[in-house]
């Protein structure tokens, strides 16, 4: 095993010598004591692990004697988080959690290139306490939305609330509903106005910033229902059964009707860009059980003004 440092990234090359095939996450967790198994799984999901120079997309992939594994650990750049008085659209709040309507264009948590001006910076100014489960860089963040996806998010103020909310999302008892405008006309096999997309998603084999439908990816299921036909566009409601990175955007593009204005998986057109800076996707409703009281909490985030204007424009054209 050799360890070198290049461009603030640790490169670890491991020559395997196994008597029988073994899951790659288990093997690496056993041989790399400084990394937890969950951290290794995250690195696999994010495209930082290769086997025989091929990208590994699945923690369950089996490795065998003679395989050459490379794991890149990105350098962690400490960020001095500062509280910033950024306006928040609060839908619900108590001492255990806060639900906000995130505007498009707002990054959820600090990262390289976005050290401040994020939702986390705003939360630090608004809340006295936030859950520390996700570490110092993502306090309180139970789930996230892409920068240009607007809508409802729940944030935990305590570790107890965080663990319970995360468990609800993983158990699929928390319901996440999205509204989107797609470029094209969705069709189900039975010709109905609804359908299910079940296609595994993994990190793109050559572009680490993108996701793609891949056979060896993680199970991903999206339910869709047409709300309104708008000529060459369609207004669609999506229900997430799983929560993979960029899931709705990847699944929509895979089906041939990408989210309107999606600069990564579709294309930005003038008819969309005059109203929205990114994709026409909005986290509309989030329903969950309150982690302390057991009360059913339902929060609806109204469509942003630009989204509404785009809808009106498409309605006039059809």
N, C-alpha and C positions, 0 to 999 in steps of 0.2 A: 504494500500500500504506500503510495506516495502522496505528499501534500505540498502544493505550491500555491502561491498567491499571484494572481494576474488581474490587473485592472480592478482591484478591490473585491475580487471574487475568488473564493477558495475552490480549487479543482481537486477532486478526490478520485483517483483511478483505482479500481479494485479488480484484481484478477481472481475470478471465482474458481473454486475447486470443490465441487459438491458431489456427493454420492448419488443424489437424486434431485430432480427439479424442485425448486423452492420459490415461493412468492417473493417478488423483488422487494416489497416493502418490509417483509419480515427479515430477509437477508440483510438489507442495509441497516435496519434497526439493531440487529445483532452485532454487526461489524463496526457501526459508527455510534459509539456510546454517547457522543456529544450531541447527537440529534435524536429527538423523540420520534416515535413511529408516525404520529400525526403530522409532525413537521415534514418528515420524509414524504408522506402521502401528498401534502400540499405542494412540495417541490415537484413531485411527479405530475400532479394536475396542472402545474404552471409551466411545464415543459422544460424543467431543468435536469432531467435524467435521460440518458441515452444508453442503449444496449447495443454493442457492436456498431456504434456510430449511427444507430437509428433511434429516433425519438421514442421514448416510452410514454404511453398515454394512460396506462392502466396499472393501478397498484397491485392488481391480481395477476399480472403477467408473470409467467414462470421463467426462471433463469436456470441454466444448466452449466455443468463443468466446462470451462474454457471460455465462457462469455466474458466480454469486457464491458464493465459498467463505468460510466462517468456521471458523477453527480456534481452539479454546480450549486454552490451556496452563495446567493447574492449577498454582498456586503450590506450589513445593516447600518444605515446612516442615522445616528441619533438625531431626532428632531425635537427642538425645544418648542413644545406646543404652547401657544398663547391663546388666551381667551380673547375673542373678537366680537364686538357688538354687531353681528350680522342679523338682520331681521329674520325671524322664524314664523312660519304659518303653523301655529299649534292647533291640532285638531282635538287632542285630549291630553290631560296631564294629571298625575297624582304623585305621591312620594315614591312610587315604585317604578314608574315608566312614563315615557312621553311619546306621543304619536305626532308626527309632523307631516306636512305636505311639502315635499322637497321640490323646489323649482328646477326646471331644466337648466343645465349649465353649471350647477353646483356640484363640485366633487365631494364625495362622502367623507373621506378621511385623507390626512396628509400622506404624501408619497413623494418620490423624486419628481421634481417638476411642479409639485403642488404642495409647498411647505406650509402654506397658510391659506386663508380665505375659503376653508372647507366647512362642511357641516359640523365636523368635530370641533373646530375652532368656535363656531357659533354656539354649540351645546355647552362648551366649557364656560362661556359667558352667561348662559341662561340657567344652567343647573349647578347646584352646589356639589352634587355627587353623581358619578357615573360608574357603571360596572367596570371592573378591571379585568374581566375574563379574557378579553381579546388583546390584552397588553396595553402599553402606554400610548401606542400610536392610534389605536382604534377603540378608545374607551366607550362602552355602552353599545357599540354597534352589533346588533343581532343578525341583521341581514343588510344587503346593500342594494343600491340602484345605480345603474350606469350614469355617468355624468349628464348626458343629455336625455335621460329618461326622468320624467317628472312623477310626482305622486306620493302616496302614503308610505311611511316607514315607521316602525316602532323601535324605540331606543330604550335600553334598560338602565335604570339608575342603581340597581343593586345586583349582586352576583346571583342571588336567589331568583330574581325575576328573569335575569339573563338566561340562566340554565333552563328554566321552565319554558320560556318563549322559544328558545332554540330547539328544545325537545318537541314542542308542538309543530314547529316547521318541519323537523325531520320525520315526525310521525304523520305528517300531512293532515293534522287536525286544525291547523291554522290555514285559512283559505285566502289565497292571493289572486285577485282578479284584475286584469289589465284591459285597457281599451287601446286599440291601435288602428291606424289606417295603413292598409297594404296596397301595393301597386300590383293589381291583378285581380283575378276572381277565384277565390277558394272554391274547390269542389270536393265533396266527399264521394266515396265509392258508391254510395246509395243515392247520390244526387240530392241529399238533404242539405239543410242550411247549417249543419254543424259537423264536427268530425274530431278525430284524435290523431295527433302526430306522435308516434313512438319511434324515436331514432336516437341511438347512443351518441353522445357528444364528448369530444376530447379536444385537447390543445391541437391547433393546426400543425401539420407535420413540418412546415418550414417557417411559418410566421407565428412567433410566440405570443403576439398580441391578439391573435384571432383564435376563435374556436371553430370546430367543423364537425359535421356528422361523420363518425368513423365507427367501424365495426367493433373495434376494441375499446371504445369509449365507455363512459358511465351512462347508465340507463337514464333516459330523459323522456318525459311524457308531457305533452301540452294539449289541452282541450281548447277547441275554438268554436265560435258561433257567430254567424253573420248577423250584424245588427242593421246594416243598410248598404245597398248597392249604389255606388257612385260612379257610374260609367266604367272607366278603366281602373278605378280604385274601389276599395271595399272597406267599410267600417266594421271592425271585428272585435269581439270580446274574447279574451284569452283567460283560461284558468290553468294555473301551474300545479301539476301533480308532483313534479320534482323541481328543484331550483338550481340548475346548472348555470354557469356563467354564460351570459348572452343567450340564454335558452330560446326565448321567443324570437329573437332576431335571427338566430341560426336556423331554427326550425322553419320560420316563414320563408327565408331565402331558399332553403332546401326544397320546399314545396313549389317554388317558382313564383311566389308572390311576396317579395321582400317588403319589410316595413318601409313605408314611404319616407324618403329623406335619409335613410340609413347610409352614412358615408363609408361604412366598413363592409357590410354585407349586401348592400344594394347600391343606390346611386342618389345623389342629391340633384333635384331638378328645380328650375326656377319657380315652378308653380307651388313647390313646397317650401323652398328656401326663403321666399318672401314673407313667410309666416313663422317658420321654425328654423333654428340653427342646426338641428340634428334630426334624429328619427322621431316619427310621429307615434310615440309609445308612452302610455301614461298608466302608472299603478293606481287604479281607480278605487278599489275597495280592499281592505284588509280586515279579516274577522278572526278573532282569537279569544281564548278564555283567559281572563285576568289571572295571572300567576298566584295572586294572594287571595282575592275575594272569590274567585271561581265564577265571576259574572261574565257573560258573553259580551265582548266588546266589538262593536262594528264601526269602522271609520271609513268615510267616503271622501275622497279628494276631488273636488270639482275639476273639470277639464280646464287647462290653462287657456288664456285668452287667444294665444296664437293658434292653438289646436282647434278651438271653436271657429276662428276665422277661416282656417283651412277647410274645415267641414262645410261652412257656409259657402265658400268659393266653389268647392266640388259639387255641392248640391245645385248651385246655379248653372253649372256647366252641363250636368248630365241630361 
